[in-house]
Amino acid sequence: MKKLLIASTALVATAGMAAADITITGHAAAGIHSALDDVTTTVNTTDVAGDGVYSNAGVDFTMTGATDNGISFSASVNIDAGTEIDTGDFEFDGGDGGTAGLGSVSMTGTFGTLTFDDGGIDNLYDGDFTSADVSYSTTIGAISLSVAHDTSGADDANSMSAGYTASGMSFTLAASDDTDGTSSSLSVAYALNDSVSVTGKTDQVAGAESVQTITAATTLNGVSVSVSSANNSTWDVDLGYTAGGFALTYGVDETDGWTATATTALGGGATFSAGVDNNDSTYAGVSFAF
C-alpha cells in the first residue's frame, strides 16, 4: 500500500507537466584593446582603460517546458569568467566574477507573459533608467502591451510600452516614472517600400524640453544609409556595407565623433571584429559561439 501511495502521489505531482528541455550553449572571445572608456570606475565614467588584452568564456543553460494546460515556462542560468569589452559602445567592462548567475524566469500562456528577473529587465522607456524586477506583456488584437516594475522603490520604478502596426505603419509609445514626473516618447515609422523607411519621434523627458527627431533609412544591394536630425541641433549619419559574411559600418554625429567597425564570419561559429573611433579607442579580436 505504501508503494502504491507513493506512486500515486508522484503521478499527481507530475500530471501537469507535458514536456521539458535543457539547452546548453557556450561562447568565448579574445583580443586586444586600447583607450576604451572604462566603465568599471564609479568616480569618473570618462576614465580610459589602458592598452591590454581581453579574454572570456561562458556557458549558458536554458531550460524550457510546458504544462498540459498550455502554459510554457523557461529559466536560464549562466556562468561567465574573464575580462570583457563592449564592442558596440567602445567600453571596457572589466572582469567577470566567474560565478553562476540566474537569468529570467518566465511563464507564457493565453494570459500573456510574466517575467521575473531581479534587476535584469530594462526600463521600457530608457535602458539607462533603473532596471525592473518583474514585467508583464500581452497582445490585444493588433496592440502589444508591456509593463515593468522595480521593487526597490526608485523614482523610475514603473515603465510601460505599447505598439500598434497596420498597413506599413507602426506606432510605439513608451513611458516611465521619473524624478520630476513622467517621461514619455512616441514614434511613428512608415515603410515606403521594401528598402526605404521613415521614422518620426517625439521624446519628452520629465522636466526638460521635448525633442523631435526624424530619421530616413534605406538599404539596397548590401549598402545601408541612415540619416537622422533633431530640433536640438543634433544629427547622425550611419553607413553600412554587408556582403558574404563581411560587414563594414561608419557613423558620425554633430560633434564630429565617429566610429568605424569591421566584422567577418570565419566559419564554425567564429567571427573576427575590429573597431576604431575618433578618440583613438581601438579593439580587435575573435569571438566564438559553441
Secondary structure, DSSP 8 states (H G I E B T S, - for coil): -HHHHHHHHHHHHHTTEEEEEEEEEEEEEEEEEES-EETT-SS-TT-B--SEEEEEEEEEEEEEEEETTS-EEEEEEEEEEEEEEETTTTEEEEEEEEEEEEEEEEEEETTEEEEEEEEEE--SS-TTS--EEEEEEEEETTEEEEEEE-TT--TT-EEEEEEEEETTEEEEEEEEEETTEEEEEEEEEEESSSSEEEEEEEEE-TTS--EEEEEEEEEETTEEEEEEEETTS-EEEEEEEEETTEEEEEEEETT--EEEEEEEEEETTEEEEEEEETT--EEEEEEEE-
